[in-house]
Amino acid sequence: MNFDTKGWEQELDRFERETIPKATIAALNRTAAVGRLAVQDEMEAKLDRVTPFAKRGVAYEQASSSNLSAAVSIAGKSWAKNSTPPANFLTPQFFGGHRNLKSFERQLISAGHMDKGYYAVPARDCPLDQYGNVRVALIVRILADLQIAERTAGYNRKRTAASTKRNARYKNARFFVPERGSHLHPGVWQRNPMDNSIKPMLLFVRMRSYGRVINFHETIQRVAEERFARYFAEEVGKRSR
């Protein structure tokens, strides 16, 4: 018996050249997308009032015909103007270690108000936004009262003689850093110009190492083991009909 296998061989060759790579790319991208969502779900469950910006900081790189790999990663660059790159504040949560200084903390150090090796954390009476962060408007006011010149866009308002004259409440600086050796805890304090009372807004505390909160690698690995083979079979099936 003789069989002409040329057509079958051609179909098999097409399957190997076209179907398998395309199915692999689609399955990888589907798996990475689900892995990203799984990490974001863990953030919602384990972090206090996680912001949408922080969740968007978990990204994934898609596979392509020239690169048969997909990856879930933490964005190292910020896509929003004047914002901190997500990797700066997510890395300690995902892997442990020290967090990077925030922009206004670097400015406080550069201006000589805070020593290196310290963080500026909100005091009890410091107003916070819905996500538990110090409001940007408050940071701007603090840097203005401390006469910190423009260094970073977004935190660039400096108190001037003209602005002080326009607003009598500026005559008594609303925010100040106590002199070294003061009985007040190092930090940024607010003075009420009405009765001259004071209260802390930001406290300077020594840097500490954070423990890992999010199981980043384990979560991605679990999703890959659970989903990729199934997605690959589904994608092959779509292209074999």
DALINJO-V360645 format. One record per backbone hydrogen bond with DSSP energy under -1.0 kcal/mol. CO is the residue of the C=O (numbers start at 1). NH is the residue of the N-H. If there is no record, write none. Layout:
BEGIN
[[CO & NH] [CO & NH]]
END
This chain:
BEGIN
[[5 & 9] [6 & 10] [7 & 11] [8 & 12] [9 & 13] [10 & 14] [11 & 15] [12 & 16] [13 & 17] [14 & 18] [14 & 19] [15 & 20] [18 & 22] [19 & 23] [20 & 24] [21 & 25] [22 & 26] [23 & 27] [24 & 28] [25 & 29] [26 & 30] [27 & 31] [28 & 32] [29 & 33] [30 & 34] [31 & 35] [32 & 36] [33 & 37] [34 & 38] [35 & 39] [36 & 40] [37 & 41] [38 & 42] [39 & 43] [40 & 44] [41 & 45] [42 & 46] [43 & 47] [51 & 55] [52 & 56] [55 & 58] [57 & 75] [59 & 73] [61 & 71] [67 & 64] [67 & 69] [71 & 61] [73 & 59] [75 & 87] [80 & 83] [85 & 88] [86 & 90] [87 & 91] [88 & 100] [90 & 94] [91 & 95] [92 & 96] [93 & 213] [93 & 214] [97 & 210] [102 & 106] [103 & 107] [104 & 108] [105 & 109] [106 & 110] [107 & 111] [108 & 113] [108 & 114] [109 & 112] [117 & 207] [119 & 205] [121 & 203] [123 & 126] [129 & 132] [133 & 129] [135 & 139] [136 & 140] [137 & 141] [138 & 142] [139 & 143] [140 & 144] [141 & 145] [142 & 146] [143 & 148] [144 & 147] [144 & 159] [152 & 155] [160 & 164] [161 & 165] [162 & 166] [163 & 167] [167 & 170] [168 & 171] [174 & 191] [176 & 189] [179 & 182] [186 & 204] [188 & 201] [188 & 202] [189 & 176] [190 & 199] [192 & 196] [197 & 192] [199 & 190] [201 & 123] [202 & 188] [203 & 121] [205 & 119] [210 & 97] [214 & 216] [215 & 219] [216 & 220] [217 & 221] [218 & 222] [219 & 223] [220 & 224] [221 & 225] [222 & 226] [223 & 227] [224 & 228] [227 & 231] [228 & 232] [229 & 233] [230 & 234] [231 & 235] [232 & 236] [233 & 237] [234 & 238] [235 & 239]]
END
